């Protein structure tokens, strides 16, 4: 019971004098008063106050408490209560003045975060206070404690009522980067206008300052993505890369996790920091952690979220919607990252909670776009699972007859999906084109002797051709596709460019295709990849040099051979991205063998000094960046 409540007069505090039977004068009985401890608890106290004799009440004696009577206790408590009331009034006045002065500081609705154990709520409260913004956890030892290494129990308190957060815009600093309020607002506007439409899972009505109050990592993740193309501060992304990465690993070391941590991973996996080597890119690993953290928190069972915490938890409609959208985005990003890396996906696409969302009529346009993106990624996951489910095959491919039947069924499902999405946004239509390319890319893994092989390769070529044309059209619009698209969109674009390069330069198919228009489209693809490049010598820039290298060769059949049988891929275990890895192997093999063969010849000397070749030799290490 609170010590602030004023204790009532304790029964028996004073005794009435009793008459003497013998007519003797009234004897003054010892005066009884409650000690401080009993007063606080409003309990009966048997302490006898006597100036001459020091005594202790039975309750304090039993509980080994300090039993004393403080005459200033009541006055001290009143002063403390008055001081707290003054502070509360002062705080309310400040909030009211802030709300009236700046509409940006007013909260339209509260920042609702999923309930977590009490130690996490305390950590969040300390982190969001103005006097402590240095660390992501309250106590590093406590927050990083591994279950099972201590026998000390952690008792959770009942969940405190959720309150609205009034976030006052302030300058923020991380490492050697300090941003003003105006710069922060500009970056957030860039994110909402240009990046948010590709994965609209955050609430645009929540200000960037409110996101900072709930998660410092999420705040800086949004800022980092918006800084990718910031013309007024071209070095901001490089400055943020190390600091935000350090903050990410520091946050992941502190457990338990929050919804905002999962949302931060979604953003950083969709637009990762630029790197020159795929082997140094942690995106695939972070995508797996993202799904595992979401599952551990119970995002996949939002209706039964209380099963995953130790305190009573009842999600509001807003919170439930946020959990569902975050879990949908987890699966979208995990599947997209796995396709781009050519690796299996660690996702739960057959999750019951992904099929119980409200009808589309009750959803916003962004919610509908996110739901369509999820359906498309579910289809891509089904393609990979269906075509690589044979445990008897070294690469997991099903038998030839079964694969042909699956091609027909999957193509029919994709046509139905495209028919439903006829009125969707250009971004959704692009995701459908990427799904079609993912399915048709498996045609390259067939044997040339299989019925209809050449027809399927032509269809694959046309699919890749259409996807690149669609991307060029989207970039010509105000949206600027190549500047703002997610990283997995770049990976699909690279795959389409290598498909056109390999098929068009094959001796058999060059007679069936329009090679002139294909070369022209490849030139546009190379320029587009350089447009996607965010930093010097990053993956889009280096891969554009590899494609340009093959386009300048005097013998165009180096990459794909003369006959239809030469189109067979050497790399067969990277799913639909096998074409990219196979082409890089061919580039590496050709570059090394050609250099060793002509090293001491005059022809080689002329070749190495030619202008076109000298530029491309800057990519000598590019062949190793994907391995």
Secondary structure, DSSP 8 states (H G I E B T S, - for coil): --TTS-----TTSS------TT---------B---HHHHHHT-----B--SSS----HHHHHHT------TTHHHHHHHHHHHHHHHHHHHHHHHHHHHHH-GGGS-SS--------HHHHHHHHHHHSTT--S-SSS-HHHHT--TTS----------------------EEETTEEE-HHHHHHHHHHIIIIIGGGS--S-TTS-HHHHHHH-HHHHHHHHHHHGGG-GGGTTHHHHHHHHHHHHHHHHHTSSS--HHHHHHHHHHHHS----S-GGG--HHHHHHHHHHHHHHHTGGGGGGGGGGSSS-----HHHHHHHHHHHHHHHHHHHHHHHHHTS-----TT-GGGG----GGGS-HHHHHHHHHHHHHHHHHHHHHHHT--TTSTT----HHHHHHHHHHHHHHHHHHHHHTTTS-HHHHHHHHHHHHHHHGGGGGS-TTSTTHHHHHHHHHHHHHHHHHHHHHHHHSTT-HHHH--HHHHHHHHHHHHHHHHHHTSTTGGGTS-HHHHHHHHHHHHHHHHHH--STT-HHHHHHHHHHHHHT-S-GGGTT-SSGGGG--S--SSGGGHHHHHHHHHHHHHHHHHHHHSTTSHHHHHHHHSHHHHHHGGGTTGGGTT-
